[in-house]
Every structure is written in structure tokens, then in C-alpha cells.
Amino acid sequence: MTLITLEEAISLIRNSSKYRHSLLVSKIMATLAKYFDKPKHDWELVGLLHDLDYDKVENFSQHGLLASRILAEKVSQDVIHAIQAHDFRSGVKPGNLIDEALIFADSLAVFLESNAKFDENHPVFKAKPWLWSNLKEFQEKYDFNVSELIEQYKI
């Protein structure tokens, strides 16, 4: 299988309403790949493409699933599964580190884009309680310092 390049992935999302968000998730995934000593290309790719279908789906239980059909034969099965599992509404359960890292990176990007303080009582976490749990669960499971990453990616 021939994997698409990062440039090709960027061209696929260039007109998306999630373009800037996807670039940020990709940068966070690159940082996580380095931290966990994983293949940077796949991790950046999953960050870029995780919301490929966001503007196309009407029923968000299909979010990630439609993207995986679009990307079939273009990316690895690990990338496909992470994209399918990143939104709980798809019903696909995360099963490995890249899946969990994408959920974390996506949540962190949403948090950073809100310009919120990393405080459980902040209104953004009240409105989207899954953000806080996704960030804290990853931090605790992998003994990962979320605050340091937040400082690195403040936007």
C-alpha cells in the first residue's frame, strides 16, 4: 500500500471548516509520536485527516466512518482505526495508543482553541465535559504532563 504524503493529506482538508483545527491536532500528534517513540508520519497523518468527513456527515454516528471509506487503501489500518475511534458517537472503541493519543490531541486542540484555563471548573469543561475527562484520563494513564504541552501550543 502506498501511503499518502503529508502534503496530499493537507490538500484533502484545505477547504474544510476544520482545517486549522486539523493542523493543530497534527502538530500535537507529532509531539506525542516523539514522546512515545512512534512513527511520526502516521501520527501526523491521523491528526490531519481525523476530521476529513466533518463537513460531509449529517449524522455524527458516521463521523470517522465516512472518512475511513474515503481513505481506504491510502493510509494504514492503524490510521483508519484511530480516525474511526476518535469520536465516541461512531461506536468504534479505541484499542491502542494511537487511538487514545488522537482522542487526547483532538480534545487538547479543542481546549486550546477555546483559550480556556486548564481548570476543571472552567465553563468550556462544563459545556463539553468529555474534554476534561479525555485530557485527564490520558494524563493519568500515560503519566503525561498536559500542562507542559498546553504551554507549548498556546494559540
N, C-alpha and C positions, 0 to 999 in steps of 0.2 A: 504494500500500500504506500502510495506517495502522500506524505503529509503536506498540507498547505503551509506556506510561509506566513510569518507574522504580517508581512505586507499584504498578502492576499486576504488574510483574516481582517485586517483593518479596512480593506476595500469592501468587504462584505457588510461591515457595520457603519461605514462612513455616513450614511444618510439616516441612521437610526436615532430615535429620540434618546436612546441610552448610550450614545457614542462616548461622551466624556466619562460617564459612569464606567463603561466597559474598559476604557483606557486606564482609569484609576484601579479598577479591580485587577487588571493585568499587571500593573506595577506592584501591587500588593502581593499578587501571586508569585511574581519574580523574586521578591524579597523572601517569601515563605519557602520557595524552592531552594534558595541558597541556604536558609536556616536549617532546613530538613535534609539538605544534600540530595535533592531530587532534580530530574531533568527540567531545566529552565524553560525550554521551548514548549513542552506540553503544558506546563503550568501557566505560562504567559498566554498561550493559545486558549486555554479554557477560560481564563479571565476575559479575554477579548470577545469570545463567542458565546458566553453563557446566556446573554440576553438577545441573541440573534433573532429570535422569533417574537420578541416582546411586542412589537408594533403589529404583528400579524395575527396573534391569537385573540380570540374573543372570549374563550373560556380558559381561565388560567390553570385549570387542571391539565391543560395541554402544553403549558409553558415549559419549555425544555424538551418536550417530546417532539414537537414540530421541528425545533432546531436540530435535534438528533437525526431526524429524517433528511433534512436539508444537508447535513454534514456527513451522512453515511459515505463511507469509502474515502473521505477526505481527511479524517482525523482518527486517532487511536481509540480503541474501545474504552480506555480509561477516561479520555476526554469526553466521549459520548456519555458515559455513565455519570460523570460529575455534573455535566450540564443537565441531564435528566433529573438528578437528585437534588439540585441546588434549591429548588422551590418545593416545599413540603406538599403543596397542592397537587403536584404531579403523581403523588403516591409512590414514587421511587425512593427507596431508603438509601441514605449514604452508607457506603460499605468500606471505605478505605480513607487514607489520609488526604488524597487529592480531593475527594468528595467533601470531606469535612473542612478542608482548607478553603475551598471555593465558597462554601456557606459562610465561613468566617470572613473571608475577604469581601464578599458581596455585602454582608452586614456592616463591616467596618467602613466600606465605601459609602453606604447609605448614611451611616453615622457621621462620617467626615463631611459629607455634602450638606448636612443639616447644621453644621457649625455648633454642635452641642458640646456641653462639657461632659466628660466621662463620669457621670454620676447617675446612679440608678433612679434617682428621683427627678431627673430632667424630663420635661414634657415629651421630648421625642421618644423616650423609652416608655412613657405612659401610653403614647399613641401607637407605638409599634413594639410591644413587649417582647416579641421574638428577637429584636435586635440585641437587647441586653442579654437574654439567655444564650443566644448564639455566640456572642463575644465572650461571656464568662465561661461557658462550657468548654470552649476551645482553649481558653487561657488555662483553665484548671486541668484539663485532660493532658495537655502537652507542656505544662509548666512554661507557658509563653507569656512574656510581658507585653500586654496590649498597650499599655501607656507609652512605652518606648516607640512602638510602631505608630501610634497616634501622633506623637511629636514629629516623627519623620515625614508623615504625609499630611500634615495640616495644610488645608487649602483655603 
